[in-house]
Amino acid sequence: MMRRASGLKAFLSEEEGATMIEYGLLAALIALVVAAVAFTLGGNLANMFTKVSDCVATPSNPCPAPVPNP
């Protein structure tokens, strides 16, 4: 009986599995944040590259002036 109790105590005190689950949840959260940022900024970034491409392709076309950083 004492052997079972010590085995159960060792099993309950082991934290390696919980740590792996925490790392998995953290990785999933980071992936969700990266996906949300890519989804949010994706359209704006595509529009910006299209404008730059149009300005490079047709230099006679008046392109917008660069916006200064505040």
PQR file with spaces between the fields and no chain letter, atoms N, CA, C, O and H, PARSE charges and radii, in Angstrom:
ATOM       1  N    MET     1       0.824   -1.203    0.000 -0.4000 1.5000
ATOM       2  CA   MET     1       0.000    0.000    0.000 -0.0000 2.0000
ATOM       3  C    MET     1       0.866    1.264    0.000  0.5500 1.7000
ATOM       4  O    MET     1       0.534    2.251   -0.657 -0.5500 1.4000
ATOM       5  N    MET     2       1.965    1.227    0.734 -0.4000 1.5000
ATOM       6  CA   MET     2       2.861    2.376    0.808 -0.0000 2.0000
ATOM       7  C    MET     2       3.471    2.647   -0.564  0.5500 1.7000
ATOM       8  O    MET     2       3.693    3.801   -0.930 -0.5500 1.4000
ATOM       9  H    MET     2       2.235    0.425    1.267  0.4000 1.0000
ATOM      10  N    ARG     3       3.739    1.597   -1.314 -0.4000 1.5000
ATOM      11  CA   ARG     3       4.331    1.747   -2.644 -0.0000 2.0000
ATOM      12  C    ARG     3       3.368    2.464   -3.584  0.5500 1.7000
ATOM      13  O    ARG     3       3.782    3.318   -4.368 -0.5500 1.4000
ATOM      14  H    ARG     3       3.560    0.660   -1.016  0.4000 1.0000
ATOM      15  N    ARG     4       2.102    2.121   -3.507 -0.4000 1.5000
ATOM      16  CA   ARG     4       1.100    2.782   -4.354 -0.0000 2.0000
ATOM      17  C    ARG     4       0.967    4.256   -3.987  0.5500 1.7000
ATOM      18  O    ARG     4       0.847    5.110   -4.865 -0.5500 1.4000
ATOM      19  H    ARG     4       1.766    1.427   -2.870  0.4000 1.0000
ATOM      20  N    ALA     5       0.989    4.544   -2.720 -0.4000 1.5000
ATOM      21  CA   ALA     5       0.854    5.934   -2.273 -0.0000 2.0000
ATOM      22  C    ALA     5       2.036    6.766   -2.744  0.5500 1.7000
ATOM      23  O    ALA     5       1.853    7.901   -3.184 -0.5500 1.4000
ATOM      24  H    ALA     5       1.087    3.850   -2.007  0.4000 1.0000
ATOM      25  N    SER     6       3.234    6.226   -2.662 -0.4000 1.5000
ATOM      26  CA   SER     6       4.396    6.983   -3.120 -0.0000 2.0000
ATOM      27  C    SER     6       4.384    7.128   -4.643  0.5500 1.7000
ATOM      28  O    SER     6       4.814    8.155   -5.168 -0.5500 1.4000
ATOM      29  H    SER     6       3.382    5.304   -2.306  0.4000 1.0000
ATOM      30  N    GLY     7       3.898    6.111   -5.356 -0.4000 1.5000
ATOM      31  CA   GLY     7       3.776    6.212   -6.818 -0.0000 2.0000
ATOM      32  C    GLY     7       2.763    7.264   -7.225  0.5500 1.7000
ATOM      33  O    GLY     7       2.985    8.022   -8.169 -0.5500 1.4000
ATOM      34  H    GLY     7       3.549    5.276   -4.930  0.4000 1.0000
ATOM      35  N    LEU     8       1.635    7.306   -6.501 -0.4000 1.5000
ATOM      36  CA   LEU     8       0.603    8.300   -6.785 -0.0000 2.0000
ATOM      37  C    LEU     8       1.113    9.703   -6.464  0.5500 1.7000
ATOM      38  O    LEU     8       0.846   10.653   -7.200 -0.5500 1.4000
ATOM      39  H    LEU     8       1.454    6.690   -5.734  0.4000 1.0000
ATOM      40  N    LYS     9       1.838    9.822   -5.374 -0.4000 1.5000
ATOM      41  CA   LYS     9       2.395   11.116   -4.996 -0.0000 2.0000
ATOM      42  C    LYS     9       3.392   11.607   -6.053  0.5500 1.7000
ATOM      43  O    LYS     9       3.395   12.789   -6.398 -0.5500 1.4000
ATOM      44  H    LYS     9       2.055    9.050   -4.777  0.4000 1.0000
ATOM      45  N    ALA    10       4.228   10.714   -6.561 -0.4000 1.5000
ATOM      46  CA   ALA    10       5.193   11.088   -7.594 -0.0000 2.0000
ATOM      47  C    ALA    10       4.475   11.492   -8.878  0.5500 1.7000
ATOM      48  O    ALA    10       4.880   12.449   -9.538 -0.5500 1.4000
ATOM      49  H    ALA    10       4.226    9.754   -6.280  0.4000 1.0000
ATOM      50  N    PHE    11       3.409   10.768   -9.239 -0.4000 1.5000
ATOM      51  CA   PHE    11       2.654   11.090  -10.455 -0.0000 2.0000
ATOM      52  C    PHE    11       2.003   12.467  -10.346  0.5500 1.7000
ATOM      53  O    PHE    11       2.031   13.242  -11.302 -0.5500 1.4000
ATOM      54  H    PHE    11       3.080    9.991   -8.703  0.4000 1.0000
ATOM      55  N    LEU    12       1.427   12.769   -9.205 -0.4000 1.5000
ATOM      56  CA   LEU    12       0.749   14.052   -9.035 -0.0000 2.0000
ATOM      57  C    LEU    12       1.715   15.227   -8.944  0.5500 1.7000
ATOM      58  O    LEU    12       1.353   16.357   -9.272 -0.5500 1.4000
ATOM      59  H    LEU    12       1.405   12.139   -8.429  0.4000 1.0000
ATOM      60  N    SER    13       2.943   14.966   -8.500 -0.4000 1.5000
ATOM      61  CA   SER    13       3.899   16.066   -8.378 -0.0000 2.0000
ATOM      62  C    SER    13       4.677   16.318   -9.667  0.5500 1.7000
ATOM      63  O    SER    13       5.384   17.321   -9.775 -0.5500 1.4000
ATOM      64  H    SER    13       3.238   14.048   -8.234  0.4000 1.0000
ATOM      65  N    GLU    14       4.556   15.426  -10.639 -0.4000 1.5000
ATOM      66  CA   GLU    14       5.282   15.612  -11.900 -0.0000 2.0000
ATOM      67  C    GLU    14       4.636   16.731  -12.700  0.5500 1.7000
ATOM      68  O    GLU    14       3.416   16.754  -12.866 -0.5500 1.4000
ATOM      69  H    GLU    14       3.982   14.612  -10.551  0.4000 1.0000
ATOM      70  N    GLU    15       5.450   17.661  -13.199 -0.4000 1.5000
ATOM      71  CA   GLU    15       4.932   18.826  -13.912 -0.0000 2.0000
ATOM      72  C    GLU    15       5.392   18.892  -15.357  0.5500 1.7000
ATOM      73  O    GLU    15       5.102   19.874  -16.041 -0.5500 1.4000
ATOM      74  H    GLU    15       6.441   17.642  -13.064  0.4000 1.0000
ATOM      75  N    GLU    16       6.081   17.905  -15.834 -0.4000 1.5000
ATOM      76  CA   GLU    16       6.617   17.949  -17.195 -0.0000 2.0000
ATOM      77  C    GLU    16       5.510   18.006  -18.246  0.5500 1.7000
ATOM      78  O    GLU    16       5.621   18.749  -19.220 -0.5500 1.4000
ATOM      79  H    GLU    16       6.316   17.108  -15.278  0.4000 1.0000
ATOM      80  N    GLY    17       4.458   17.237  -18.060 -0.4000 1.5000
ATOM      81  CA   GLY    17       3.348   17.245  -19.008 -0.0000 2.0000
ATOM      82  C    GLY    17       2.614   18.583  -19.012  0.5500 1.7000
ATOM      83  O    GLY    17       2.219   19.078  -20.068 -0.5500 1.4000
ATOM      84  H    GLY    17       4.367   16.633  -17.268  0.4000 1.0000
ATOM      85  N    ALA    18       2.436   19.158  -17.841 -0.4000 1.5000
ATOM      86  CA   ALA    18       1.758   20.448  -17.749 -0.0000 2.0000
ATOM      87  C    ALA    18       2.579   21.533  -18.433  0.5500 1.7000
ATOM      88  O    ALA    18       2.021   22.427  -19.069 -0.5500 1.4000
ATOM      89  H    ALA    18       2.757   18.756  -16.983  0.4000 1.0000
ATOM      90  N    THR    19       3.886   21.458  -18.306 -0.4000 1.5000
ATOM      91  CA   THR    19       4.746   22.447  -18.950 -0.0000 2.0000
ATOM      92  C    THR    19       4.631   22.344  -20.460  0.5500 1.7000
ATOM      93  O    THR    19       4.581   23.366  -21.143 -0.5500 1.4000
ATOM      94  H    THR    19       4.339   20.732  -17.789  0.4000 1.0000
ATOM      95  N    MET    20       4.589   21.143  -20.988 -0.4000 1.5000
ATOM      96  CA   MET    20       4.460   20.957  -22.431 -0.0000 2.0000
ATOM      97  C    MET    20       3.122   21.507  -22.927  0.5500 1.7000
ATOM      98  O    MET    20       3.054   22.102  -24.003 -0.5500 1.4000
ATOM      99  H    MET    20       4.630   20.312  -20.433  0.4000 1.0000
ATOM     100  N    ILE    21       2.077   21.312  -22.155 -0.4000 1.5000
ATOM     101  CA   ILE    21       0.765   21.848  -22.540 -0.0000 2.0000
ATOM     102  C    ILE    21       0.804   23.376  -22.529  0.5500 1.7000
ATOM     103  O    ILE    21       0.243   24.021  -23.414 -0.5500 1.4000
ATOM     104  H    ILE    21       2.132   20.829  -21.281  0.4000 1.0000
ATOM     105  N    GLU    22       1.461   23.945  -21.537 -0.4000 1.5000
ATOM     106  CA   GLU    22       1.576   25.408  -21.480 -0.0000 2.0000
ATOM     107  C    GLU    22       2.338   25.944  -22.685  0.5500 1.7000
ATOM     108  O    GLU    22       1.941   26.956  -23.264 -0.5500 1.4000
ATOM     109  H    GLU    22       1.918   23.421  -20.818  0.4000 1.0000
ATOM     110  N    TYR    23       3.424   25.285  -23.070 -0.4000 1.5000
ATOM     111  CA   TYR    23       4.171   25.713  -24.256 -0.0000 2.0000
ATOM     112  C    TYR    23       3.305   25.585  -25.515  0.5500 1.7000
ATOM     113  O    TYR    23       3.363   26.444  -26.395 -0.5500 1.4000
ATOM     114  H    TYR    23       3.747   24.464  -22.600  0.4000 1.0000
ATOM     115  N    GLY    24       2.526   24.551  -25.601 -0.4000 1.5000
ATOM     116  CA   GLY    24       1.632   24.376  -26.747 -0.0000 2.0000
ATOM     117  C    GLY    24       0.584   25.470  -26.826  0.5500 1.7000
ATOM     118  O    GLY    24       0.302   25.995  -27.904 -0.5500 1.4000
ATOM     119  H    GLY    24       2.479   23.853  -24.886  0.4000 1.0000
ATOM     120  N    LEU    25       0.007   25.814  -25.683 -0.4000 1.5000
ATOM     121  CA   LEU    25      -0.988   26.888  -25.654 -0.0000 2.0000
ATOM     122  C    LEU    25      -0.360   28.232  -25.999  0.5500 1.7000
ATOM     123  O    LEU    25      -0.969   29.049  -26.690 -0.5500 1.4000
ATOM     124  H    LEU    25       0.236   25.388  -24.808  0.4000 1.0000
ATOM     125  N    LEU    26       0.847   28.457  -25.521 -0.4000 1.5000
ATOM     126  CA   LEU    26       1.549   29.698  -25.836 -0.0000 2.0000
ATOM     127  C    LEU    26       1.850   29.793  -27.327  0.5500 1.7000
ATOM     128  O    LEU    26       1.686   30.854  -27.928 -0.5500 1.4000
ATOM     129  H    LEU    26       1.342   27.793  -24.960  0.4000 1.0000
ATOM     130  N    ALA    27       2.287   28.692  -27.924 -0.4000 1.5000
ATOM     131  CA   ALA    27       2.562   28.677  -29.367 -0.0000 2.0000
ATOM     132  C    ALA    27       1.286   28.920  -30.168  0.5500 1.7000
ATOM     133  O    ALA    27       1.316   29.627  -31.176 -0.5500 1.4000
ATOM     134  H    ALA    27       2.421   27.829  -27.436  0.4000 1.0000
ATOM     135  N    ALA    28       0.171   28.344  -29.733 -0.4000 1.5000
ATOM     136  CA   ALA    28      -1.100   28.547  -30.423 -0.0000 2.0000
ATOM     137  C    ALA    28      -1.546   30.008  -30.320  0.5500 1.7000
ATOM     138  O    ALA    28      -2.061   30.568  -31.288 -0.5500 1.4000
ATOM     139  H    ALA    28       0.148   27.770  -28.914  0.4000 1.0000
ATOM     140  N    LEU    29      -1.352   30.619  -29.164 -0.4000 1.5000
ATOM     141  CA   LEU    29      -1.712   32.025  -28.986 -0.0000 2.0000
ATOM     142  C    LEU    29      -0.867   32.926  -29.873  0.5500 1.7000
ATOM     143  O    LEU    29      -1.386   33.858  -30.487 -0.5500 1.4000
ATOM     144  H    LEU    29      -0.933   30.164  -28.378  0.4000 1.0000
ATOM     145  N    ILE    30       0.425   32.655  -29.943 -0.4000 1.5000
ATOM     146  CA   ILE    30       1.302   33.446  -30.806 -0.0000 2.0000
ATOM     147  C    ILE    30       0.892   33.287  -32.268  0.5500 1.7000
ATOM     148  O    ILE    30       0.893   34.263  -33.018 -0.5500 1.4000
ATOM     149  H    ILE    30       0.846   31.898  -29.444  0.4000 1.0000
ATOM     150  N    ALA    31       0.546   32.079  -32.678 -0.4000 1.5000
ATOM     151  CA   ALA    31       0.112   31.850  -34.055 -0.0000 2.0000
ATOM     152  C    ALA    31      -1.171   32.618  -34.367  0.5500 1.7000
ATOM     153  O    ALA    31      -1.319   33.157  -35.464 -0.5500 1.4000
ATOM     154  H    ALA    31       0.546   31.286  -32.069  0.4000 1.0000
ATOM     155  N    LEU    32      -2.091   32.669  -33.417 -0.4000 1.5000
ATOM     156  CA   LEU    32      -3.332   33.423  -33.624 -0.0000 2.0000
ATOM     157  C    LEU    32      -3.060   34.916  -33.761  0.5500 1.7000
ATOM     158  O    LEU    32      -3.672   35.581  -34.596 -0.5500 1.4000
ATOM     159  H    LEU    32      -1.971   32.231  -32.527  0.4000 1.0000
ATOM     160  N    VAL    33      -2.162   35.440  -32.961 -0.4000 1.5000
ATOM     161  CA   VAL    33      -1.833   36.870  -33.039 -0.0000 2.0000
ATOM     162  C    VAL    33      -1.175   37.188  -34.380  0.5500 1.7000
ATOM     163  O    VAL    33      -1.507   38.192  -35.011 -0.5500 1.4000
ATOM     164  H    VAL    33      -1.665   34.899  -32.283  0.4000 1.0000
ATOM     165  N    VAL    34      -0.252   36.345  -34.813 -0.4000 1.5000
ATOM     166  CA   VAL    34       0.422   36.564  -36.100 -0.0000 2.0000
ATOM     167  C    VAL    34      -0.589   36.502  -37.239  0.5500 1.7000
ATOM     168  O    VAL    34      -0.532   37.318  -38.160 -0.5500 1.4000
ATOM     169  H    VAL    34       0.018   35.530  -34.301  0.4000 1.0000
ATOM     170  N    ALA    35      -1.509   35.548  -37.189 -0.4000 1.5000
ATOM     171  CA   ALA    35      -2.527   35.428  -38.235 -0.0000 2.0000
ATOM     172  C    ALA    35      -3.449   36.652  -38.240  0.5500 1.7000
ATOM     173  O    ALA    35      -3.806   37.151  -39.308 -0.5500 1.4000
ATOM     174  H    ALA    35      -1.555   34.886  -36.441  0.4000 1.0000
ATOM     175  N    ALA    36      -3.832   37.132  -37.070 -0.4000 1.5000
ATOM     176  CA   ALA    36      -4.711   38.304  -37.001 -0.0000 2.0000
ATOM     177  C    ALA    36      -4.021   39.541  -37.553  0.5500 1.7000
ATOM     178  O    ALA    36      -4.635   40.324  -38.278 -0.5500 1.4000
ATOM     179  H    ALA    36      -3.542   36.727  -36.203  0.4000 1.0000
ATOM     180  N    VAL    37      -2.752   39.722  -37.218 -0.4000 1.5000
ATOM     181  CA   VAL    37      -2.007   40.875  -37.731 -0.0000 2.0000
ATOM     182  C    VAL    37      -1.845   40.779  -39.238  0.5500 1.7000
ATOM     183  O    VAL    37      -2.006   41.776  -39.943 -0.5500 1.4000
ATOM     184  H    VAL    37      -2.253   39.086  -36.630  0.4000 1.0000
ATOM     185  N    ALA    38      -1.530   39.595  -39.740 -0.4000 1.5000
ATOM     186  CA   ALA    38      -1.371   39.419  -41.183 -0.0000 2.0000
ATOM     187  C    ALA    38      -2.691   39.673  -41.908  0.5500 1.7000
ATOM     188  O    ALA    38      -2.705   40.279  -42.980 -0.5500 1.4000
ATOM     189  H    ALA    38      -1.399   38.785  -39.167  0.4000 1.0000
ATOM     190  N    PHE    39      -3.781   39.220  -41.335 -0.4000 1.5000
ATOM     191  CA   PHE    39      -5.087   39.432  -41.950 -0.0000 2.0000
ATOM     192  C    PHE    39      -5.451   40.911  -41.952  0.5500 1.7000
ATOM     193  O    PHE    39      -5.984   41.425  -42.936 -0.5500 1.4000
ATOM     194  H    PHE    39      -3.769   38.729  -40.465  0.4000 1.0000
ATOM     195  N    THR    40      -5.162   41.593  -40.847 -0.4000 1.5000
ATOM     196  CA   THR    40      -5.504   43.016  -40.721 -0.0000 2.0000
ATOM     197  C    THR    40      -4.658   43.880  -41.648  0.5500 1.7000
ATOM     198  O    THR    40      -5.183   44.759  -42.331 -0.5500 1.4000
ATOM     199  H    THR    40      -4.730   41.176  -40.048  0.4000 1.0000
ATOM     200  N    LEU    41      -3.364   43.636  -41.673 -0.4000 1.5000
ATOM     201  CA   LEU    41      -2.467   44.472  -42.460 -0.0000 2.0000
ATOM     202  C    LEU    41      -2.299   43.996  -43.901  0.5500 1.7000
ATOM     203  O    LEU    41      -1.751   44.728  -44.726 -0.5500 1.4000
ATOM     204  H    LEU    41      -2.938   42.922  -41.118  0.4000 1.0000
ATOM     205  N    GLY    42      -2.745   42.822  -44.211 -0.4000 1.5000
ATOM     206  CA   GLY    42      -2.547   42.249  -45.541 -0.0000 2.0000
ATOM     207  C    GLY    42      -3.122   43.096  -46.663  0.5500 1.7000
ATOM     208  O    GLY    42      -2.454   43.321  -47.672 -0.5500 1.4000
ATOM     209  H    GLY    42      -3.190   42.228  -43.541  0.4000 1.0000
ATOM     210  N    GLY    43      -4.347   43.566  -46.501 -0.4000 1.5000
ATOM     211  CA   GLY    43      -4.984   44.382  -47.537 -0.0000 2.0000
ATOM     212  C    GLY    43      -4.282   45.711  -47.733  0.5500 1.7000
ATOM     213  O    GLY    43      -4.069   46.143  -48.866 -0.5500 1.4000
ATOM     214  H    GLY    43      -4.890   43.382  -45.681  0.4000 1.0000
ATOM     215  N    ASN    44      -3.925   46.359  -46.644 -0.4000 1.5000
ATOM     216  CA   ASN    44      -3.225   47.646  -46.734 -0.0000 2.0000
ATOM     217  C    ASN    44      -1.862   47.478  -47.388  0.5500 1.7000
ATOM     218  O    ASN    44      -1.454   48.304  -48.204 -0.5500 1.4000
ATOM     219  H    ASN    44      -4.098   46.008  -45.724  0.4000 1.0000
ATOM     220  N    LEU    45      -1.169   46.428  -47.036 -0.4000 1.5000
ATOM     221  CA   LEU    45       0.154   46.178  -47.598 -0.0000 2.0000
ATOM     222  C    LEU    45       0.061   45.876  -49.097  0.5500 1.7000
ATOM     223  O    LEU    45       0.890   46.345  -49.877 -0.5500 1.4000
ATOM     224  H    LEU    45      -1.500   45.756  -46.373  0.4000 1.0000
ATOM     225  N    ALA    46      -0.936   45.102  -49.495 -0.4000 1.5000
ATOM     226  CA   ALA    46      -1.124   44.796  -50.911 -0.0000 2.0000
ATOM     227  C    ALA    46      -1.433   46.065  -51.704  0.5500 1.7000
ATOM     228  O    ALA    46      -0.916   46.241  -52.807 -0.5500 1.4000
ATOM     229  H    ALA    46      -1.609   44.721  -48.861  0.4000 1.0000
ATOM     230  N    ASN    47      -2.268   46.951  -51.157 -0.4000 1.5000
ATOM     231  CA   ASN    47      -2.585   48.214  -51.829 -0.0000 2.0000
ATOM     232  C    ASN    47      -1.343   49.086  -51.983  0.5500 1.7000
ATOM     233  O    ASN    47      -1.142   49.711  -53.024 -0.5500 1.4000
ATOM     234  H    ASN    47      -2.687   46.808  -50.260  0.4000 1.0000
ATOM     235  N    MET    48      -0.509   49.124  -50.942 -0.4000 1.5000
ATOM     236  CA   MET    48       0.699   49.941  -50.995 -0.0000 2.0000
ATOM     237  C    MET    48       1.644   49.429  -52.086  0.5500 1.7000
ATOM     238  O    MET    48       2.188   50.221  -52.855 -0.5500 1.4000
ATOM     239  H    MET    48      -0.672   48.616  -50.096  0.4000 1.0000
ATOM     240  N    PHE    49       1.841   48.103  -52.157 -0.4000 1.5000
ATOM     241  CA   PHE    49       2.728   47.556  -53.172 -0.0000 2.0000
ATOM     242  C    PHE    49       2.154   47.735  -54.582  0.5500 1.7000
ATOM     243  O    PHE    49       2.911   47.883  -55.542 -0.5500 1.4000
ATOM     244  H    PHE    49       1.399   47.460  -51.532  0.4000 1.0000
ATOM     245  N    THR    50       0.838   47.723  -54.712 -0.4000 1.5000
ATOM     246  CA   THR    50       0.222   47.976  -56.013 -0.0000 2.0000
ATOM     247  C    THR    50       0.482   49.414  -56.452  0.5500 1.7000
ATOM     248  O    THR    50       0.791   49.660  -57.618 -0.5500 1.4000
ATOM     249  H    THR    50       0.223   47.603  -53.932  0.4000 1.0000
ATOM     250  N    LYS    51       0.361   50.361  -55.530 -0.4000 1.5000
ATOM     251  CA   LYS    51       0.632   51.767  -55.861 -0.0000 2.0000
ATOM     252  C    LYS    51       2.090   51.963  -56.259  0.5500 1.7000
ATOM     253  O    LYS    51       2.382   52.663  -57.229 -0.5500 1.4000
ATOM     254  H    LYS    51       0.110   50.161  -54.582  0.4000 1.0000
ATOM     255  N    VAL    52       3.000   51.351  -55.519 -0.4000 1.5000
ATOM     256  CA   VAL    52       4.418   51.472  -55.849 -0.0000 2.0000
ATOM     257  C    VAL    52       4.698   50.846  -57.206  0.5500 1.7000
ATOM     258  O    VAL    52       5.442   51.406  -58.012 -0.5500 1.4000
ATOM     259  H    VAL    52       2.762   50.783  -54.731  0.4000 1.0000
ATOM     260  N    SER    53       4.112   49.705  -57.456 -0.4000 1.5000
ATOM     261  CA   SER    53       4.297   49.035  -58.747 -0.0000 2.0000
ATOM     262  C    SER    53       3.777   49.891  -59.893  0.5500 1.7000
ATOM     263  O    SER    53       4.417   49.972  -60.940 -0.5500 1.4000
ATOM     264  H    SER    53       3.508   49.251  -56.801  0.4000 1.0000
ATOM     265  N    ASP    54       2.626   50.529  -59.710 -0.4000 1.5000
ATOM     266  CA   ASP    54       2.068   51.406  -60.742 -0.0000 2.0000
ATOM     267  C    ASP    54       2.973   52.606  -60.991  0.5500 1.7000
ATOM     268  O    ASP    54       3.158   53.012  -62.138 -0.5500 1.4000
ATOM     269  H    ASP    54       2.106   50.462  -58.859  0.4000 1.0000
ATOM     270  N    CYS    55       3.537   53.179  -59.931 -0.4000 1.5000
ATOM     271  CA   CYS    55       4.423   54.334  -60.083 -0.0000 2.0000
ATOM     272  C    CYS    55       5.710   53.949  -60.800  0.5500 1.7000
ATOM     273  O    CYS    55       6.232   54.733  -61.592 -0.5500 1.4000
ATOM     274  H    CYS    55       3.387   52.850  -58.999  0.4000 1.0000
ATOM     275  N    VAL    56       6.224   52.763  -60.535 -0.4000 1.5000
ATOM     276  CA   VAL    56       7.450   52.323  -61.192 -0.0000 2.0000
ATOM     277  C    VAL    56       7.181   51.971  -62.653  0.5500 1.7000
ATOM     278  O    VAL    56       8.007   52.243  -63.523 -0.5500 1.4000
ATOM     279  H    VAL    56       5.799   52.126  -59.892  0.4000 1.0000
ATOM     280  N    ALA    57       6.023   51.366  -62.918 -0.4000 1.5000
ATOM     281  CA   ALA    57       5.698   50.936  -64.281 -0.0000 2.0000
ATOM     282  C    ALA    57       5.424   52.119  -65.209  0.5500 1.7000
ATOM     283  O    ALA    57       5.799   52.085  -66.381 -0.5500 1.4000
ATOM     284  H    ALA    57       5.352   51.146  -62.211  0.4000 1.0000
ATOM     285  N    THR    58       4.780   53.155  -64.701 -0.4000 1.5000
ATOM     286  CA   THR    58       4.456   54.328  -65.509 -0.0000 2.0000
ATOM     287  C    THR    58       4.953   55.586  -64.806  0.5500 1.7000
ATOM     288  O    THR    58       4.190   56.241  -64.096 -0.5500 1.4000
ATOM     289  H    THR    58       4.475   53.183  -63.749  0.4000 1.0000
ATOM     290  N    PRO    59       6.222   55.928  -64.995 -0.5600 1.5000
ATOM     291  CA   PRO    59       6.784   57.082  -64.294  0.2800 2.0000
ATOM     292  C    PRO    59       6.140   58.406  -64.685  0.5500 1.7000
ATOM     293  O    PRO    59       6.204   59.362  -63.911 -0.5500 1.4000
ATOM     294  N    SER    60       5.516   58.493  -65.871 -0.4000 1.5000
ATOM     295  CA   SER    60       4.884   59.755  -66.267 -0.0000 2.0000
ATOM     296  C    SER    60       3.596   60.005  -65.492  0.5500 1.7000
ATOM     297  O    SER    60       3.106   61.133  -65.436 -0.5500 1.4000
ATOM     298  H    SER    60       5.464   57.717  -66.499  0.4000 1.0000
ATOM     299  N    ASN    61       3.057   58.957  -64.899 -0.4000 1.5000
ATOM     300  CA   ASN    61       1.833   59.081  -64.102 -0.0000 2.0000
ATOM     301  C    ASN    61       2.187   59.780  -62.788  0.5500 1.7000
ATOM     302  O    ASN    61       3.138   59.371  -62.122 -0.5500 1.4000
ATOM     303  H    ASN    61       3.455   58.041  -64.944  0.4000 1.0000
ATOM     304  N    PRO    62       1.447   60.824  -62.398 -0.5600 1.5000
ATOM     305  CA   PRO    62       1.782   61.507  -61.138  0.2800 2.0000
ATOM     306  C    PRO    62       1.546   60.587  -59.939  0.5500 1.7000
ATOM     307  O    PRO    62       0.424   60.156  -59.675 -0.5500 1.4000
ATOM     308  N    CYS    63       2.592   60.311  -59.251 -0.4000 1.5000
ATOM     309  CA   CYS    63       2.507   59.449  -58.064 -0.0000 2.0000
ATOM     310  C    CYS    63       2.391   60.321  -56.828  0.5500 1.7000
ATOM     311  O    CYS    63       2.868   61.456  -56.811 -0.5500 1.4000
ATOM     312  H    CYS    63       3.504   60.661  -59.465  0.4000 1.0000
ATOM     313  N    PRO    64       1.761   59.794  -55.802 -0.5600 1.5000
ATOM     314  CA   PRO    64       1.609   60.598  -54.585  0.2800 2.0000
ATOM     315  C    PRO    64       2.965   60.861  -53.938  0.5500 1.7000
ATOM     316  O    PRO    64       3.881   60.041  -54.002 -0.5500 1.4000
ATOM     317  N    ALA    65       3.059   62.012  -53.326 -0.4000 1.5000
ATOM     318  CA   ALA    65       4.297   62.380  -52.632 -0.0000 2.0000
ATOM     319  C    ALA    65       4.421   61.543  -51.363  0.5500 1.7000
ATOM     320  O    ALA    65       3.413   61.170  -50.764 -0.5500 1.4000
ATOM     321  H    ALA    65       2.315   62.678  -53.274  0.4000 1.0000
ATOM     322  N    PRO    66       5.635   61.251  -50.958 -0.5600 1.5000
ATOM     323  CA   PRO    66       5.798   60.474  -49.720  0.2800 2.0000
ATOM     324  C    PRO    66       5.279   61.233  -48.511  0.5500 1.7000
ATOM     325  O    PRO    66       5.396   62.455  -48.427 -0.5500 1.4000
ATOM     326  N    VAL    67       4.717   60.501  -47.597 -0.4000 1.5000
ATOM     327  CA   VAL    67       4.174   61.093  -46.376 -0.0000 2.0000
ATOM     328  C    VAL    67       5.292   61.115  -45.341  0.5500 1.7000
ATOM     329  O    VAL    67       5.876   60.073  -45.041 -0.5500 1.4000
ATOM     330  H    VAL    67       4.623   59.508  -47.666  0.4000 1.0000
ATOM     331  N    PRO    68       5.598   62.300  -44.788 -0.5600 1.5000
ATOM     332  CA   PRO    68       6.670   62.365  -43.781  0.2800 2.0000
ATOM     333  C    PRO    68       6.232   61.694  -42.483  0.5500 1.7000
ATOM     334  O    PRO    68       5.057   61.723  -42.116 -0.5500 1.4000
ATOM     335  N    ASN    69       7.189   61.096  -41.804 -0.4000 1.5000
ATOM     336  CA   ASN    69       6.904   60.479  -40.507 -0.0000 2.0000
ATOM     337  C    ASN    69       6.792   61.569  -39.451  0.5500 1.7000
ATOM     338  O    ASN    69       7.578   62.517  -39.439 -0.5500 1.4000
ATOM     339  H    ASN    69       8.144   61.073  -42.102  0.4000 1.0000
ATOM     340  N    PRO    70       5.807   61.429  -38.559 -0.5600 1.5000
ATOM     341  CA   PRO    70       5.634   62.462  -37.521  0.2800 2.0000
ATOM     342  C    PRO    70       6.727   62.394  -36.485  0.5500 1.7000
ATOM     343  O    PRO    70       6.736   63.187  -35.544 -0.5500 1.4000
